[in-house]
Amino acid sequence: MERRKHFWNSRWGRIGRKDILVFEDGGQWMVEARDGGSEGASRWFEFGDEESAVDAVRRLMDDSDGWRDLSGLIGKPGGNP
């Protein structure tokens, strides 16, 4: 499973932080909506194509501001907050 996208709501701490991650594995797309950082609770959603997964990401962002796309930082030392 390969992580393709990572979005963060620009908030620090267990209470306010939210991350949305998109993974691809053999044509299956999975979206992880995580509350509270790496130790927080996650919800998983599965999709048959990238477009459906990206649509779900837009809905999960819930029109709130502050979301940052960290996808370009994947795999770079010190890249992910």
Residue pairs with C-beta under 8 A, 6 or more apart in sequence:
1 23
1 24
1 25
1 30
2 23
2 24
2 25
3 21
3 22
3 23
3 74
4 22
4 23
4 24
4 50
4 71
5 20
5 21
5 22
5 54
5 57
5 69
5 71
6 19
6 20
6 21
6 22
6 69
6 70
6 71
6 73
6 74
6 80
7 19
7 20
7 21
7 57
7 61
7 67
7 68
7 69
7 70
7 71
8 17
8 18
8 19
8 67
8 68
8 70
8 80
8 81
9 16
9 17
9 18
9 19
9 64
9 66
9 67
9 68
10 66
10 67
10 68
11 17
11 18
11 66
12 81
13 37
14 36
14 37
14 39
14 40
15 36
17 35
17 36
17 37
17 40
18 33
18 34
18 35
19 32
19 33
19 34
19 37
20 31
20 32
20 33
20 34
20 57
20 60
20 61
21 31
21 32
21 34
22 29
22 30
22 31
22 32
22 53
22 54
22 57
23 29
23 30
23 31
23 32
24 30
24 50
27 48
28 46
28 47
28 48
29 46
29 47
29 48
29 49
29 50
29 52
29 53
30 44
30 45
30 46
30 47
30 53
31 44
31 45
31 47
31 53
31 56
31 57
31 60
32 42
32 43
32 44
33 42
33 43
33 44
33 45
33 60
34 40
34 41
34 42
35 41
35 42
45 53
45 56
47 53
47 56
61 67
70 79
70 80
70 81
73 79
73 80
74 80
